[in-house]
Amino acid sequence: MQLDQPVSNERLLRKQLPSFNNLKAVANHHEDKQLPENIIIPCGWGRLLIGNTFQDPQQLANTLAEESEGQRDIALYVSNPHVVLSYSPQHLFLDPSDTLRIWMDNYRAAKKPFSHLQIRRACSIEDATAINALYQQRKMVPVDPQQVEFYKNSRKVIFFVAEHVANKEIIGTVIAVNHRESYGDPTHGSSLWSLAVSPNTQVAGVGEALVRHIIEYCAARGCHYLDLSVLHSNKMAKELYKKIGFKPINTFAIKNKNAINEKLFLGDNQPEKLNPYAKIITDEAMRRGIDVTVQDYAENLFTLSLGGRKIRCHESLSDVTPAVSMHLCQQKALTHKVLKNAGLNTPEYCTYQSELQANAFLAKHQAIVVKPANSEQGRGITVNIQNHTTLMSAIERAQHESADILLEKFYLGLDLRVVVIGYQVVAAAIRKPAEIIGDGIHSIKRLVTYQSRRRQAATGGESRIPIDSETERCVTEQGYSWSTILPKGKQLFVCKTANLHTGGTLQDVTTSLSDTLRTVSEQAAQALAIPVVGLDLIVPSPSANEYVIIEANERPGLENHAPQPTAEKFIDLLFPLSNKKIK
């Protein structure tokens, strides 16, 4: 008879809402167990309140009100949310998320293993730091590093990370909560929280691998089902969960009205939106009480106002940037002249005048770069040109972007972007060209398409890999074609430029930047007399002293450098007294 009880309990639970009475009914099947009440589980980002263990709705509302500053508490399995909200309507709101569930006996394992990944427990402060870097990139609530270490051997709350097998880089993370171990849940449940995948990874299926790992982990420990909460409008995530076998259940979640949840309870009724590079600035401004007036959403033009001070901005380009400094950055030949006169290393270059002259420049340097004299976002640039045919094609391509064309000596090394704000280095990152990893099944063109979609999703549509003649040249020069089936595990760069708008990725190296590179970057900003600038350097490594400055961008993308405080430093520059408002 005892063997039949769990089965009958599961059948009962499948048809009923999670509630205090249903939980009590299941608990009554076990004479040696008492109904757990008022369960609170610390999860690093805040507290998980198991709503159906609270018999008194007022007590649930009062417990939610005890949320700590900077945390995000969630009450899940709330069967009568209207009653709970009635006790604190000014401070609580109904979370616009769906709760999904998969029963373990309905789960089917993946048909193929996930390559290049190793999933393990997070067990150290270093792991917690890497986890929080992912959460900051994804605009999610960071976890308390001490709790990650505290739970390293726990059966109740488990922090998992996904590592790239080759370089041991942490590229994904997720949290599992075993309800059975946490509070003796008579329904033998479990839940999944805070799934995040690096927006820069080329590895496919990281999110799916983490979700499946948690399902299999919890099933092996006697859990009957796994639940998760997903924002109702997150179509991509919901498609993934549906593919795995999750189905919606009828229950509700309640959260506190705080700065973290602001977008959820205020809604987003704007028909137009700013791009991520402008939005990171306006979000920081509004957080400080600075008024934001948008003049043009399509062009990302807005005005920031505080007291009697008003500053117009086009993303990170603002009224504090002098027009002459902006001109010096836009005209790449002028950039080189000014920086060279300041004693800084710049590439050898010339302005294109004739085919004969261009061939002579190529013969002298063997490998060169062709770029429009005035362009941005990597448009019209061709690098590492080593023959006449490619040279003339590159010049023709660049002429579509600018009447004047620049020829530069090509330097082999890493592409380093340094952001200087207020004449001080704020962030530094190595920029890597778009890259794919072969699976032994799909063609290079199909893999490029898949990776481009992932980059678009990760950057709000700002980054994508162009399928054009320059991308094809990069592929063919490595001995492949669009139709080639790339061997499993083979990594292939499909662009030569490392610009984010052409599918490139960033690796933060701010803390490892050498004193020399930090100094020359600040000297370059001083030479150009520009308070906000993104400098592009070619270096052997971020910790080296050798460098050549190849460009200066008067409107650097601050969004790209999480977790560095680029937006905070930008607002500090525009409104120096506003940071005193923040506690």
BELWO-V511718 format. One record per residue. N is the residue number from 0. RES is the residue in three letters. PSI is psi in degrees with one decimal (999 if undefined). OMEGA is omega in whole degrees, -180 to 180 (none if undefined). D_LAST is the distance of its C-alpha to the last C-alpha in Angstrom with 1 decimal. Layout:
((N,RES,PSI,OMEGA,D_LAST) (N,RES,PSI,OMEGA,D_LAST))
This chain:
((0,MET,-37.3,-179,60.0) (1,GLN,-32.7,180,56.8) (2,LEU,-27.9,-178,56.8) (3,ASP,-20.1,-173,56.9) (4,GLN,-48.5,180,54.0) (5,PRO,-38.6,-180,51.1) (6,VAL,-46.8,-180,52.9) (7,SER,-35.1,178,53.5) (8,ASN,-42.8,179,49.9) (9,GLU,-41.9,179,48.6) (10,ARG,-37.4,178,51.0) (11,LEU,-44.7,-178,49.8) (12,LEU,-33.8,-178,46.1) (13,ARG,-24.5,-174,46.8) (14,LYS,-2.1,-174,48.0) (15,GLN,156.4,178,45.5) (16,LEU,146.9,173,41.9) (17,PRO,114.7,-179,39.5) (18,SER,167.1,179,39.5) (19,PHE,-42.4,-178,39.6) (20,ASN,-40.6,178,43.3) (21,ASN,-38.9,177,44.1) (22,LEU,-39.0,179,42.2) (23,LYS,-39.6,-179,44.2) (24,ALA,-40.8,179,47.4) (25,VAL,-41.3,180,46.8) (26,ALA,-31.5,-179,45.9) (27,ASN,-17.8,177,49.2) (28,HIS,-17.4,-178,51.1) (29,HIS,102.5,-174,50.1) (30,GLU,-25.9,-177,51.5) (31,ASP,2.8,-178,49.7) (32,LYS,146.3,174,46.2) (33,GLN,154.9,179,44.1) (34,LEU,122.5,177,41.8) (35,PRO,140.5,-178,38.3) (36,GLU,145.6,172,35.9) (37,ASN,53.9,-175,32.1) (38,ILE,130.5,177,31.3) (39,ILE,126.8,-178,27.7) (40,ILE,113.2,174,27.4) (41,PRO,132.1,-175,24.2) (42,CYS,17.0,178,24.3) (43,GLY,-49.8,179,21.5) (44,TRP,-8.0,-177,19.5) (45,GLY,-158.9,-178,19.6) (46,ARG,139.0,172,22.5) (47,LEU,115.7,178,25.9) (48,LEU,121.2,-180,27.5) (49,ILE,97.7,-170,31.2) (50,GLY,-35.0,-177,31.9) (51,ASN,6.9,171,35.6) (52,THR,-1.7,177,35.3) (53,PHE,111.9,178,33.8) (54,GLN,-32.3,-176,36.7) (55,ASP,112.4,-179,34.7) (56,PRO,-31.4,178,32.6) (57,GLN,-37.8,178,30.7) (58,GLN,-36.8,177,29.7) (59,LEU,-43.5,179,28.5) (60,ALA,-42.9,-180,26.3) (61,ASN,-37.0,180,24.9) (62,THR,-39.7,176,24.3) (63,LEU,-34.9,-179,22.4) (64,ALA,-13.9,-179,20.1) (65,GLU,14.7,-179,19.1) (66,GLU,136.7,178,17.1) (67,SER,152.3,180,14.3) (68,GLU,135.8,-180,10.8) (69,GLY,0.8,179,11.3) (70,GLN,167.5,178,15.1) (71,ARG,100.8,177,17.9) (72,ASP,146.9,179,20.6) (73,ILE,130.2,171,24.1) (74,ALA,114.5,-179,27.1) (75,LEU,158.6,180,30.2) (76,TYR,46.6,176,33.8) (77,VAL,114.6,-174,33.1) (78,SER,-24.7,179,36.6) (79,ASN,69.6,-174,35.9) (80,PRO,-31.5,-178,32.6) (81,HIS,-33.0,179,33.5) (82,VAL,-44.7,179,33.9) (83,VAL,-44.4,-179,30.5) (84,LEU,-29.4,-178,28.8) (85,SER,-22.6,-179,30.7) (86,TYR,-17.0,178,28.8) (87,SER,62.1,-175,25.3) (88,PRO,-22.9,-179,26.0) (89,GLN,-22.5,-172,22.7) (90,HIS,-15.7,-178,20.6) (91,LEU,157.6,175,22.9) (92,PHE,158.7,179,24.9) (93,LEU,119.0,-176,27.9) (94,ASP,126.8,-179,27.0) (95,PRO,52.4,-180,29.3) (96,SER,154.8,175,30.4) (97,ASP,142.7,173,33.9) (98,THR,125.1,-178,34.7) (99,LEU,149.9,-177,37.4) (100,ARG,143.3,170,39.6) (101,ILE,127.8,175,42.3) (102,TRP,136.7,-173,44.9) (103,MET,-32.0,-179,45.9) (104,ASP,-8.0,175,49.6) (105,ASN,-8.5,-175,49.0) (106,TYR,139.9,175,47.2) (107,ARG,128.1,-177,49.1) (108,ALA,158.8,178,48.1) (109,ALA,145.4,-178,47.7) (110,LYS,-28.7,-178,51.0) (111,LYS,146.3,178,49.9) (112,PRO,157.1,179,47.6) (113,PHE,114.2,-176,44.4) (114,SER,157.2,172,45.1) (115,HIS,8.7,-176,42.9) (116,LEU,142.9,169,40.5) (117,GLN,124.3,-180,39.9) (118,ILE,129.1,-178,37.7) (119,ARG,170.4,174,36.6) (120,ARG,145.0,167,34.1) (121,ALA,134.9,-172,30.8) (122,CYS,10.2,-176,31.0) (123,SER,168.4,176,28.8) (124,ILE,-35.3,178,25.4) (125,GLU,-41.8,176,26.9) (126,ASP,-42.0,180,27.7) (127,ALA,-37.6,178,24.2) (128,THR,-42.9,178,22.9) (129,ALA,-38.6,177,25.5) (130,ILE,-46.4,-178,24.8) (131,ASN,-31.0,175,21.1) (132,ALA,-40.6,176,22.3) (133,LEU,-45.1,-179,24.5) (134,TYR,-37.4,179,21.9) (135,GLN,-37.6,176,19.6) (136,GLN,-35.4,-177,22.8) (137,ARG,7.5,180,23.5) (138,LYS,40.4,179,20.1) (139,MET,164.4,-178,20.1) (140,VAL,126.3,178,17.8) (141,PRO,159.8,180,18.0) (142,VAL,158.9,176,19.6) (143,ASP,115.1,-178,18.9) (144,PRO,-32.7,180,21.3) (145,GLN,-34.7,179,22.3) (146,GLN,-33.3,176,23.6) (147,VAL,-44.6,179,25.5) (148,GLU,-37.2,-180,27.3) (149,PHE,-37.6,-176,27.8) (150,TYR,10.8,-172,29.6) (151,LYS,-25.0,177,31.7) (152,ASN,14.6,-174,34.8) (153,SER,149.6,170,33.9) (154,ARG,-3.1,-176,36.2) (155,LYS,-56.0,179,33.7) (156,VAL,125.8,-175,30.8) (157,ILE,123.6,176,31.8) (158,PHE,122.7,178,29.7) (159,PHE,148.7,172,32.2) (160,VAL,149.8,174,32.1) (161,ALA,123.2,-179,34.7) (162,GLU,143.3,170,35.8) (163,HIS,125.4,-174,38.0) (164,VAL,-38.7,-174,41.2) (165,ALA,-48.6,-173,42.0) (166,ASN,2.5,178,38.8) (167,LYS,18.1,177,36.9) (168,GLU,135.3,177,33.8) (169,ILE,116.5,-175,31.7) (170,ILE,2.2,178,32.0) (171,GLY,157.8,179,31.2) (172,THR,157.6,179,29.7) (173,VAL,158.3,-180,29.9) (174,ILE,134.4,175,29.4) (175,ALA,139.2,175,32.3) (176,VAL,118.1,178,32.3) (177,ASN,103.7,-177,35.7) (178,HIS,-33.4,-178,35.9) (179,ARG,-43.4,180,39.2) (180,GLU,-31.7,-174,37.8) (181,SER,-41.3,-176,34.5) (182,TYR,22.0,179,36.0) (183,GLY,37.1,-178,39.8) (184,ASP,116.1,-179,39.6) (185,PRO,-17.1,178,43.2) (186,THR,-4.6,178,43.0) (187,HIS,48.7,-179,42.2) (188,GLY,175.0,175,39.4) (189,SER,166.6,-180,36.7) (190,SER,159.6,-177,33.9) (191,LEU,138.4,-176,32.2) (192,TRP,152.7,168,28.5) (193,SER,49.0,174,26.3) (194,LEU,128.6,179,29.2) (195,ALA,139.4,178,28.2) (196,VAL,139.2,180,30.5) (197,SER,130.3,178,29.9) (198,PRO,-10.7,-176,30.4) (199,ASN,-4.5,-175,32.3) (200,THR,144.8,174,34.9) (201,GLN,-4.4,-178,38.6) (202,VAL,127.4,-180,39.5) (203,ALA,148.3,171,40.5) (204,GLY,18.8,-178,40.0) (205,VAL,-46.8,-180,37.0) (206,GLY,-45.8,180,35.4) (207,GLU,-40.0,180,38.8) (208,ALA,-40.6,179,39.5) (209,LEU,-42.9,179,36.3) (210,VAL,-47.0,180,37.0) (211,ARG,-36.3,180,40.6) (212,HIS,-42.2,-180,39.8) (213,ILE,-41.2,178,37.7) (214,ILE,-49.5,-177,40.5) (215,GLU,-35.2,178,43.1) (216,TYR,-47.7,-178,41.0) (217,CYS,-37.5,179,40.5) (218,ALA,-39.0,-179,44.1) (219,ALA,-16.3,-179,45.4) (220,ARG,22.0,171,43.6) (221,GLY,9.8,177,45.2) (222,CYS,140.1,-178,42.7) (223,HIS,-22.9,-179,44.5) (224,TYR,164.3,176,41.9) (225,LEU,131.3,179,38.6) (226,ASP,156.7,173,36.1) (227,LEU,159.3,179,33.3) (228,SER,129.5,-178,31.1) (229,VAL,136.1,-180,31.1) (230,LEU,134.5,-172,29.8) (231,HIS,-26.8,-176,32.9) (232,SER,0.1,-178,32.9) (233,ASN,81.6,-173,32.6) (234,LYS,-40.5,-177,36.3) (235,MET,-43.4,180,36.5) (236,ALA,-41.7,-178,35.0) (237,LYS,-33.3,176,37.2) (238,GLU,-39.9,178,40.2) (239,LEU,-46.9,-178,39.5) (240,TYR,-37.1,178,39.2) (241,LYS,-40.3,179,42.3) (242,LYS,-38.4,-179,44.2) (243,ILE,-29.2,178,43.4) (244,GLY,8.2,178,44.6) (245,PHE,146.3,176,41.6) (246,LYS,149.3,-178,42.3) (247,PRO,146.6,171,40.2) (248,ILE,154.1,-176,40.1) (249,ASN,90.5,175,39.6) (250,THR,175.4,-173,36.4) (251,PHE,158.9,175,32.9) (252,ALA,146.4,180,29.3) (253,ILE,140.6,179,26.5) (254,LYS,169.8,176,22.7) (255,ASN,147.5,173,19.7) (256,LYS,101.6,178,18.4) (257,ASN,178.3,-177,15.0) (258,ALA,-32.8,-180,13.5) (259,ILE,-39.9,-175,15.5) (260,ASN,6.6,-170,18.6) (261,GLU,-44.4,-176,18.4) (262,LYS,-25.0,-178,21.4) (263,LEU,-39.3,-177,23.5) (264,PHE,-18.0,175,23.4) (265,LEU,-26.9,-179,23.3) (266,GLY,171.6,179,25.9) (267,ASP,91.8,-175,26.9) (268,ASN,6.9,-179,29.7) (269,GLN,126.1,178,29.7) (270,PRO,-25.7,179,33.2) (271,GLU,156.3,-178,32.0) (272,LYS,150.4,172,29.1) (273,LEU,155.2,177,27.6) (274,ASN,169.1,-176,28.2) (275,PRO,-30.0,-177,25.6) (276,TYR,-29.8,175,25.3) (277,ALA,-37.2,-174,24.3) (278,LYS,-35.5,179,22.4) (279,ILE,-31.6,179,19.8) (280,ILE,-46.1,-178,19.1) (281,THR,-33.9,177,19.1) (282,ASP,-43.9,179,16.9) (283,GLU,-38.0,179,14.1) (284,ALA,-47.5,-179,15.0) (285,MET,-32.6,178,15.0) (286,ARG,-28.2,-180,11.6) (287,ARG,3.0,-180,10.4) (288,GLY,16.4,178,13.0) (289,ILE,130.7,-178,15.6) (290,ASP,139.2,179,19.1) (291,VAL,123.2,175,21.3) (292,THR,119.9,-178,25.1) (293,VAL,122.8,178,27.3) (294,GLN,-36.2,-177,30.7) (295,ASP,111.3,-179,32.3) (296,TYR,-41.0,-177,31.2) (297,ALA,-37.0,-179,34.1) (298,GLU,-0.5,179,33.3) (299,ASN,46.4,178,29.5) (300,LEU,129.4,-180,29.3) (301,PHE,162.0,179,26.3) (302,THR,133.4,176,24.8) (303,LEU,134.1,-176,21.2) (304,SER,132.9,175,20.7) (305,LEU,118.6,-175,18.2) (306,GLY,-126.5,179,19.8) (307,GLY,8.2,-177,23.1) (308,ARG,127.3,178,22.3) (309,LYS,133.7,180,23.8) (310,ILE,126.1,177,24.2) (311,ARG,144.9,-178,26.5) (312,CYS,144.8,166,26.1) (313,HIS,92.8,-168,28.5) (314,GLU,-125.0,-178,26.2) (315,SER,4.2,173,24.9) (316,LEU,123.8,-174,27.7) (317,SER,179.4,179,26.5) (318,ASP,-18.8,-179,27.9) (319,VAL,-11.3,176,26.6) (320,THR,117.0,-180,29.1) (321,PRO,147.9,-179,32.5) (322,ALA,-38.6,-179,35.5) (323,VAL,-40.5,179,37.5) (324,SER,-40.2,177,35.0) (325,MET,-41.7,179,34.8) (326,HIS,-40.2,179,38.7) (327,LEU,-35.2,179,38.8) (328,CYS,-38.5,-177,36.8) (329,GLN,-37.1,179,38.8) (330,GLN,102.1,-170,42.1) (331,LYS,-32.1,178,42.2) (332,ALA,-39.3,177,45.2) (333,LEU,-37.5,177,43.4) (334,THR,-47.3,-179,40.4) (335,HIS,-42.2,-178,42.8) (336,LYS,-47.8,-177,44.5) (337,VAL,-45.1,-178,41.4) (338,LEU,-37.3,178,40.0) (339,LYS,-40.6,178,43.5) (340,ASN,-23.5,178,43.9) (341,ALA,4.0,177,40.7) (342,GLY,16.9,-178,42.3) (343,LEU,155.1,-177,40.4) (344,ASN,124.7,178,42.3) (345,THR,161.1,-178,43.1) (346,PRO,152.4,169,45.7) (347,GLU,139.0,-175,49.3) (348,TYR,168.6,170,49.8) (349,CYS,158.4,176,52.2) (350,THR,133.2,-177,52.3) (351,TYR,129.8,178,54.7) (352,GLN,-36.9,-178,58.0) (353,SER,164.8,179,60.7) (354,GLU,-38.2,180,61.6) (355,LEU,-45.9,180,63.5) (356,GLN,-41.6,180,60.7) (357,ALA,-41.2,178,58.2) (358,ASN,-37.2,179,60.8) (359,ALA,-39.1,179,61.2) (360,PHE,-39.4,178,57.4) (361,LEU,-42.0,-180,57.4) (362,ALA,-34.9,-179,60.4) (363,LYS,-41.1,-172,58.7) (364,HIS,-11.7,177,55.5) (365,GLN,-36.6,177,56.7) (366,ALA,127.4,-176,53.3) (367,ILE,172.1,177,51.4) (368,VAL,137.2,174,48.6) (369,VAL,128.4,-179,49.3) (370,LYS,149.5,172,46.5) (371,PRO,141.9,-179,46.3) (372,ALA,-19.7,-180,45.5) (373,ASN,95.4,178,42.9) (374,SER,173.3,179,41.3) (375,GLU,171.6,177,38.1) (376,GLN,25.9,175,37.0) (377,GLY,8.5,-177,40.0) (378,ARG,133.3,173,42.6) (379,GLY,6.7,-177,46.1) (380,ILE,135.5,174,45.4) (381,THR,128.1,-175,47.9) (382,VAL,160.2,177,47.6) (383,ASN,51.7,178,50.0) (384,ILE,129.3,-174,53.1) (385,GLN,4.9,178,56.3) (386,ASN,163.5,-174,59.2) (387,HIS,-42.6,-177,60.7) (388,THR,-47.3,179,60.5) (389,THR,-36.5,180,56.8) (390,LEU,-48.7,-177,56.3) (391,MET,-35.7,176,58.0) (392,SER,-38.8,-180,56.3) (393,ALA,-40.5,178,52.9) (394,ILE,-43.0,178,53.8) (395,GLU,-39.5,179,54.9) (396,ARG,-41.4,-179,51.7) (397,ALA,-31.2,-179,49.6) (398,GLN,-17.0,175,51.7) (399,HIS,-18.3,-178,50.5) (400,GLU,-28.5,-176,47.0) (401,SER,147.2,178,48.0) (402,ALA,-32.7,-180,51.2) (403,ASP,136.9,-176,50.5) (404,ILE,140.0,-180,50.3) (405,LEU,134.9,172,49.0) (406,LEU,129.3,-179,50.7) (407,GLU,151.3,172,48.8) (408,LYS,136.7,179,49.7) (409,PHE,131.0,179,48.3) (410,TYR,129.9,180,46.3) (411,LEU,132.9,179,45.9) (412,GLY,-168.1,180,42.6) (413,LEU,144.4,179,39.1) (414,ASP,110.6,-176,37.2) (415,LEU,125.7,173,33.9) (416,ARG,125.5,178,31.2) (417,VAL,125.7,178,28.8) (418,VAL,123.4,179,25.9) (419,VAL,124.3,179,25.3) (420,ILE,127.8,-177,22.5) (421,GLY,29.7,179,22.5) (422,TYR,24.9,174,25.5) (423,GLN,140.1,178,23.6) (424,VAL,127.8,-180,24.2) (425,VAL,-35.2,-177,21.4) (426,ALA,152.2,176,23.4) (427,ALA,140.4,-178,27.0) (428,ALA,142.9,172,29.1) (429,ILE,127.5,179,32.8) (430,ARG,128.1,-179,34.2) (431,LYS,139.4,178,37.1) (432,PRO,162.2,178,39.7) (433,ALA,137.3,-174,40.3) (434,GLU,146.5,175,42.0) (435,ILE,160.8,177,43.9) (436,ILE,125.6,-177,45.2) (437,GLY,149.5,176,48.7) (438,ASP,2.5,180,49.6) (439,GLY,6.9,-176,53.4) (440,ILE,-50.0,-172,53.7) (441,HIS,154.5,178,52.2) (442,SER,162.4,179,53.2) (443,ILE,-40.3,-180,50.9) (444,LYS,-40.4,179,50.6) (445,ARG,-40.6,179,49.5) (446,LEU,-38.7,177,47.0) (447,VAL,-42.1,179,45.5) (448,THR,-45.1,179,45.3) (449,TYR,-46.4,-179,43.5) (450,GLN,-36.3,178,41.0) (451,SER,-40.3,178,40.4) (452,ARG,-40.3,179,39.6) (453,ARG,-41.2,-180,37.0) (454,ARG,-38.7,178,35.4) (455,GLN,-43.8,-179,35.4) (456,ALA,-36.9,-177,33.8) (457,ALA,-22.3,-175,31.1) (458,THR,15.5,-180,30.2) (459,GLY,30.0,178,30.7) (460,GLY,2.4,-176,34.1) (461,GLU,-21.2,-177,33.1) (462,SER,132.2,176,35.0) (463,ARG,152.9,-180,38.7) (464,ILE,117.8,-180,41.7) (465,PRO,134.4,174,44.4) (466,ILE,85.9,-175,47.9) (467,ASP,-171.6,-176,49.8) (468,SER,-33.2,-179,52.3) (469,GLU,-40.4,176,49.8) (470,THR,-41.7,178,48.5) (471,GLU,-38.3,178,52.1) (472,ARG,-42.3,180,53.0) (473,CYS,-39.5,-179,50.4) (474,VAL,-46.7,-176,51.8) (475,THR,-33.9,180,55.5) (476,GLU,-18.7,178,55.0) (477,GLN,8.8,174,54.0) (478,GLY,18.8,-179,57.2) (479,TYR,173.7,173,56.0) (480,SER,171.6,180,56.4) (481,TRP,-34.1,-174,54.4) (482,SER,-4.7,-179,56.7) (483,THR,134.3,172,56.4) (484,ILE,109.1,-176,55.3) (485,LEU,128.4,-179,52.8) (486,PRO,150.1,-179,53.5) (487,LYS,128.4,179,51.1) (488,GLY,-10.6,-179,48.3) (489,LYS,125.8,178,49.2) (490,GLN,136.7,-176,46.2) (491,LEU,122.1,172,47.0) (492,PHE,131.4,-177,45.1) (493,VAL,1.5,173,46.1) (494,CYS,150.9,177,44.6) (495,LYS,-28.5,177,44.8) (496,THR,149.0,-176,41.8) (497,ALA,25.6,-179,38.3) (498,ASN,138.5,-178,36.7) (499,LEU,-31.5,-178,34.2) (500,HIS,-16.5,176,36.0) (501,THR,29.7,173,39.2) (502,GLY,4.3,-180,37.8) (503,GLY,167.1,-180,36.4) (504,THR,164.2,-179,33.6) (505,LEU,141.5,172,30.9) (506,GLN,114.7,-176,30.2) (507,ASP,129.1,179,27.1) (508,VAL,24.3,-175,28.3) (509,THR,-44.7,-176,25.4) (510,THR,-20.4,-178,25.4) (511,SER,6.8,-179,29.2) (512,LEU,132.8,-179,29.7) (513,SER,156.9,178,32.1) (514,ASP,-35.0,179,31.4) (515,THR,-48.2,-179,34.4) (516,LEU,-35.8,177,33.1) (517,ARG,-43.7,-178,29.6) (518,THR,-47.1,-177,31.4) (519,VAL,-31.0,178,33.9) (520,SER,-42.6,178,31.3) (521,GLU,-34.9,176,29.5) (522,GLN,-37.2,178,32.9) (523,ALA,-42.3,177,33.9) (524,ALA,-40.4,178,31.0) (525,GLN,-41.6,-180,31.9) (526,ALA,-37.6,179,35.6) (527,LEU,-9.1,-179,34.9) (528,ALA,45.0,-178,32.5) (529,ILE,121.9,-174,30.1) (530,PRO,-21.1,178,26.3) (531,VAL,118.5,-176,25.7) (532,VAL,147.7,172,28.5) (533,GLY,115.9,-177,29.5) (534,LEU,134.1,178,32.3) (535,ASP,122.8,-179,34.8) (536,LEU,150.3,169,36.6) (537,ILE,123.1,-175,39.4) (538,VAL,155.3,174,39.0) (539,PRO,-32.0,174,40.8) (540,SER,159.1,-179,37.5) (541,PRO,-18.3,-180,33.9) (542,SER,0.6,-178,34.5) (543,ALA,172.5,178,37.7) (544,ASN,-15.2,180,38.4) (545,GLU,145.1,-178,40.9) (546,TYR,163.7,165,39.7) (547,VAL,129.8,-179,40.9) (548,ILE,119.6,-175,38.6) (549,ILE,-24.0,-180,40.1) (550,GLU,162.2,171,37.8) (551,ALA,128.4,-177,34.8) (552,ASN,117.8,-177,32.9) (553,GLU,-8.1,-179,31.4) (554,ARG,67.8,-177,29.5) (555,PRO,147.8,178,28.1) (556,GLY,104.2,-177,26.8) (557,LEU,-26.6,-178,23.2) (558,GLU,-26.1,-172,23.3) (559,ASN,-8.4,-168,25.7) (560,HIS,23.6,174,23.6) (561,ALA,139.6,13,21.3) (562,PRO,15.5,-180,19.6) (563,GLN,146.8,-172,19.0) (564,PRO,57.4,-176,16.0) (565,THR,-46.4,-179,18.6) (566,ALA,-38.8,179,17.1) (567,GLU,-44.4,180,13.7) (568,LYS,-33.1,178,16.0) (569,PHE,-46.1,179,18.2) (570,ILE,-35.0,175,15.8) (571,ASP,-40.3,-180,14.6) (572,LEU,-44.7,-176,18.4) (573,LEU,-39.8,-177,19.1) (574,PHE,80.4,-172,16.3) (575,PRO,-28.5,-177,15.1) (576,LEU,-9.9,-174,13.1) (577,SER,-26.1,-178,11.2) (578,ASN,-13.2,177,8.6) (579,LYS,-15.8,179,7.5) (580,LYS,-17.3,-174,6.5) (581,ILE,127.3,180,3.8) (582,LYS,999,none,0.0))
